[in-house]
């Protein structure tokens, strides 16, 4: 799957991921109204609105981008109907040929981590049959529990030829509270980066590993160090745009061939029609066209650094 | 909810939690067969088997115990039907008066953490209505992303009078990889413990905080230190039994009043009928009776240390 991701990035010339993290506030009145007419102001109604919103954005942007990253929390909060909308979104994006990165930030130990890996990347056995649970292509994983938490993911990745992105240095202001603690002269995130390199060394695609890393756009100096610590890891970069990361700051995350990193934008794309930049050009009912324009502009912005 | 947990522990005289982490291997043939007859060897069939298995164990043990801890990964791997079984289990346990600790180990930042908190502890707004997603009483939370990840949980806990258990020192062998890194002469888990104390200081129940901590039974020396670092935090202790933690080793996790900690056992209870200790006394179809006996024995074992 890492090969597919790299190939799609080359084809589209777009090292970007669209984060499908809808909230009700982002979804235009007209989409909400239609869903509520059908299902009422219920969890099912909200889930339908989310799904229709996602579908429009995917239909309007899929030819431009290599991958999407649905954030499962945004669906999980709507209970079972929300998880149904998550699954529909994952399935639909895969049908459209997109690489799907499940932003699930799961992590536990042993058989529990194996169950998470199965849920999001693998197949579960039931009697003589086996089934995919949610079937993303990649999942984000939290490393706090150490190798016991990661190894079960590696097993499933090997079997399914899928991948993970391990949280190394997150984009948020307080990420330093624990991640930046200096141990033996080096910050914790470097140790995590080293482990990512080690975990990934046996799971190599053509030029990059199945094991990638999450490094926030808001910390370019750390990105520079981590790029060297994990030469074979694709870096998934959140925090561009809304969180303050700039295109210029993204340079250290990439290798000289323009590969090695893929930059996420969520709100900046899916809620583009509400932003100062686009709201005069695009009415709420044309939200998906605004998203397409925002994708085009983002690709141009990021490619300007090469 | 921390008050309810403490009161129920006093009433039952049982500082124990039953981990509802079923796998298909644990579920007796007879339960599986019945479910498969109804739904086939499908995800729905597996989910039905899990739900019936849980229900029998809850029906047979709920009068002895204060709380249960369903591990969501075990349900999530069965996709949507699995999540339906998770929700049915949570709802049923709450109906039975049990405190439900959702072992979800979620953690993200800002609005995403808020969505996870809403999913598992709070209510989501849809138009003029609001709904609970999964509605556990407590959730376990991963601290790797720092305060930005925890604060949204605290907001929901305050509003709903619910609680969280923050992963501080996990029970697995490789937990030390990152958690034990020494920074300024002290291990990372101590810093996390200090933050747990700080996060919890404004969310106090009668004698303990809404913000508890997870500290594995397999590291009693660290438990001793952490008990002092977080005097107001209830400690949820995994790793007893199957993972090698002993009753004697649990002493440091408790305060002198016999409160302050609650010990989880999953496999040791729910798969008791398969264990060497119980399998001669209990046939597979009497698995729930074996679980009851295992609960009684566990309570006696743990109370022997006071």
Contacts between the chains, C-beta under 8 A, distances in Angstrom:
chain1	res1	chain2	res2	distance
A	21	B	112	7.2
A	23	B	111	7.0
A	23	B	115	7.8
A	24	B	125	7.0
A	24	B	126	7.0
A	32	B	127	7.7
A	36	B	127	6.1
A	41	B	126	5.1
A	41	B	127	3.2
A	41	B	128	6.0
A	41	B	129	4.9
A	42	B	126	6.4
A	42	B	129	7.1
A	42	B	131	7.4
A	43	B	124	7.6
A	43	B	126	6.5
A	43	B	131	5.3
A	43	B	133	7.8
A	45	B	126	6.2
A	45	B	127	7.4
A	46	B	124	7.4
A	46	B	126	4.4
A	71	B	108	7.8
A	71	B	112	5.8
A	71	B	115	7.8
A	73	B	106	7.3
A	73	B	108	6.0
A	73	B	112	4.8
A	73	B	113	7.5
A	73	B	115	3.8
A	73	B	116	4.6
A	73	B	119	6.6
A	74	B	112	7.2
A	74	B	115	5.3
A	76	B	115	6.8
A	76	B	116	6.7
A	76	B	119	4.0
A	76	B	120	7.9
A	76	B	133	6.5
A	76	B	134	7.8
A	77	B	115	4.4
A	77	B	116	7.4
A	77	B	118	4.2
A	77	B	119	4.2
A	77	B	124	4.8
A	77	B	133	5.3
A	78	B	119	7.9
A	78	B	124	5.9
A	78	B	126	7.7
A	78	B	131	7.8
A	78	B	133	6.2
A	79	B	87	7.0
A	79	B	119	7.3
A	79	B	124	7.9
A	79	B	131	6.9
A	79	B	132	7.2
A	79	B	133	3.8
A	79	B	134	6.1
A	80	B	80	6.9
A	80	B	83	5.9
A	80	B	84	5.9
A	80	B	87	6.2
A	82	B	119	7.7
A	82	B	133	6.8
A	83	B	80	5.9
A	83	B	83	5.3
A	84	B	80	5.8
A	87	B	79	7.0
A	87	B	80	6.2
A	105	B	106	7.3
A	105	B	107	6.3
A	105	B	108	5.6
A	105	B	142	7.6
A	106	B	73	7.3
A	106	B	105	7.3
A	107	B	105	6.3
A	107	B	142	6.4
A	108	B	71	7.8
A	108	B	73	6.0
A	108	B	105	5.6
A	109	B	170	6.5
A	109	B	171	7.5
A	109	B	172	4.1
A	109	B	175	7.9
A	110	B	172	6.7
A	111	B	23	7.0
A	112	B	21	7.2
A	112	B	71	5.8
A	112	B	73	4.8
A	112	B	74	7.2
A	113	B	73	7.5
A	115	B	23	7.8
A	115	B	71	7.8
A	115	B	73	3.9
A	115	B	74	5.3
A	115	B	76	6.8
A	115	B	77	4.4
A	116	B	73	4.6
A	116	B	76	6.7
A	116	B	77	7.4
A	118	B	77	4.3
A	119	B	73	6.6
A	119	B	76	4.0
A	119	B	77	4.2
A	119	B	78	7.9
A	119	B	79	7.3
A	119	B	82	7.7
A	120	B	76	7.9
A	124	B	43	7.6
A	124	B	46	7.4
A	124	B	77	4.8
A	124	B	78	5.9
A	124	B	79	7.9
A	125	B	24	7.0
A	126	B	24	7.0
A	126	B	41	5.1
A	126	B	42	6.4
A	126	B	43	6.5
A	126	B	45	6.2
A	126	B	46	4.4
A	126	B	78	7.7
A	127	B	32	7.7
A	127	B	36	6.1
A	127	B	41	3.2
A	127	B	45	7.4
A	128	B	41	6.0
A	129	B	41	4.9
A	129	B	42	7.1
A	131	B	42	7.4
A	131	B	43	5.3
A	131	B	78	7.8
A	131	B	79	6.9
A	132	B	79	7.2
A	133	B	43	7.8
A	133	B	76	6.5
A	133	B	77	5.3
A	133	B	78	6.3
A	133	B	79	3.8
A	133	B	82	6.8
A	134	B	76	7.8
A	134	B	79	6.1
A	142	B	105	7.6
A	142	B	107	6.4
A	142	B	142	5.2
A	142	B	144	5.6
A	143	B	144	7.1
A	143	B	178	6.5
A	144	B	142	5.6
A	144	B	143	7.1
A	144	B	144	4.4
A	144	B	167	6.3
A	144	B	170	7.7
A	144	B	178	6.2
A	144	B	179	6.9
A	145	B	167	7.5
A	145	B	170	5.1
A	145	B	172	6.1
A	145	B	174	7.4
A	145	B	175	6.0
A	146	B	172	6.9
A	146	B	174	3.5
A	146	B	175	5.6
A	146	B	176	7.1
A	146	B	177	3.5
A	146	B	178	6.0
A	146	B	179	7.4
A	147	B	174	4.4
A	147	B	177	6.1
A	148	B	172	4.2
A	148	B	173	6.3
A	148	B	174	4.4
A	148	B	175	7.4
A	149	B	172	7.4
A	149	B	174	7.7
A	167	B	144	6.3
A	167	B	145	7.5
A	170	B	109	6.6
A	170	B	144	7.7
A	170	B	145	5.1
A	171	B	109	7.5
A	172	B	109	4.1
A	172	B	110	6.8
A	172	B	145	6.1
A	172	B	146	6.9
A	172	B	148	4.2
A	172	B	149	7.4
A	173	B	148	6.3
A	174	B	145	7.4
A	174	B	146	3.5
A	174	B	147	4.4
A	174	B	148	4.4
A	174	B	149	7.8
A	175	B	109	7.9
A	175	B	145	6.0
A	175	B	146	5.6
A	175	B	148	7.4
A	176	B	146	7.0
A	177	B	146	3.5
A	177	B	147	6.1
A	177	B	191	7.8
A	177	B	195	7.0
A	178	B	143	6.5
A	178	B	144	6.2
A	178	B	146	6.0
A	178	B	188	6.2
A	178	B	191	6.5
A	178	B	192	6.4
A	179	B	144	6.9
A	179	B	146	7.3
A	181	B	181	6.8
A	181	B	183	3.9
A	181	B	188	5.9
A	181	B	191	6.6
A	182	B	183	5.5
A	182	B	184	7.4
A	183	B	181	3.9
A	183	B	182	5.5
A	183	B	183	4.9
A	183	B	188	7.6
A	184	B	182	7.4
A	188	B	178	6.3
A	188	B	181	5.8
A	188	B	183	7.6
A	188	B	188	6.8
A	191	B	177	7.8
A	191	B	178	6.6
A	191	B	181	6.6
A	192	B	178	6.4
A	195	B	177	7.0
